[in-house]
Amino acid sequence: MGAGTLLAVSDLHVGYAENRQIAAELRPRSDQDWLLVAGDIGDAYADVEWTLRTLTERFHTVVWAPGNHELWTPRHDPVDLRGEQRYDHLVELCRTLGVHTPQDEYPVWRGPGGPVVVAPLFVGYDYSFRAPGTTTKEESLARAYATGIVCTDEFMLHPDPHPSREAWCWERVAYTRQRLDACDPSLPTVLVNHYPLVREPTDVLRHPEFAQWCGTELTADWHVRYRAAAVVYGHLHIPRTTWHDEVPFQEVSLGYPREWKPRGGRPELPRTVVFGGASATRTPDVGSGRAD
């Protein structure tokens, strides 16, 4: 058994000065610690590059799964790539830094709780977490627009060359299932994804219409199918641990300053990954959601 701790964080959103300072001060607890980064480092390519470079200089191993914000094409970003080209460019950045991505061989954590396959995922969403009372994507989106709860992805996350975001999601689901099916069946996994793999964590959102931008029903059984010892995710900006089929699902986000400051000030980051069967405090809900 190796040493070190498996740590995780997401939604650093370093475009905010307070968050950038927190990211700048993230430190391992030992020279063997790994850090799982579950997306939404920032909107601009330069911010993502700075953050990943900083983290790789400190942590033994860094594993990254993209969030929706990394895939945005902001108007004033000199890197104006869209859709799959932007994702591929981020993957190449990670490879120059030695960061593990969803396109690389999954590393095996052999420290406490291991060995486990650490699988960073990029599967997106397909609007199947529909707004209450709706049965189609069109109805669900119409409800969101009527209530004013519309994710910025609709304007800044382009699916090129795919015809839609859901088509991109379906392609990624098929690719990722193939990768996970090929993993050593004798080893459990830690699944790292920006979005929750099951819908239940979105039930606490203040605006339920936002759930349609939070994942896909196609991953609902992955934590069982792929022997997950833990699932790590972000996106909701509601840091907590919930349990599904005896598997801990950890939302490890920092979130926006307007969200984390009222919770008692600066949070302690990064967070230790909890494994199923391990002694852990089941944390209560600490927020009621976001929409961006």
Sequence and secondary structure as in RCSB ss.txt:
>XXXX:A:sequence
MGAGTLLAVSDLHVGYAENRQIAAELRPRSDQDWLLVAGDIGDAYADVEWTLRTLTERFHTVVWAPGNHELWTPR
HDPVDLRGEQRYDHLVELCRTLGVHTPQDEYPVWRGPGGPVVVAPLFVGYDYSFRAPGTTTKEESLARAYATGIV
CTDEFMLHPDPHPSREAWCWERVAYTRQRLDACDPSLPTVLVNHYPLVREPTDVLRHPEFAQWCGTELTADWHVR
YRAAAVVYGHLHIPRTTWHDEVPFQEVSLGYPREWKPRGGRPELPRTVVFGGASATRTPDVGSGRAD
>XXXX:A:secstr
   S EEEEB   TTSHHHHHHHHT   SSTT EEEE S S SSHHHHHHHHHHHHTTSSEEEE   TGGGB  T
T S    HHHHHHHHHHHHHHHT B TTS   EE STT SEEEEE      S S  TT  SHHHHHHHHHHHT  
 THHHHB  TTSSSHHHHHHHHHHHHHHHHHTS TTS EEEE SS SSSGGGGG SSGGGGGGS  GGGTTHHHH
TTEEEEEE SS   EEEEETTEEEEE B   HHHHGGGTSS   SEE   TTS              
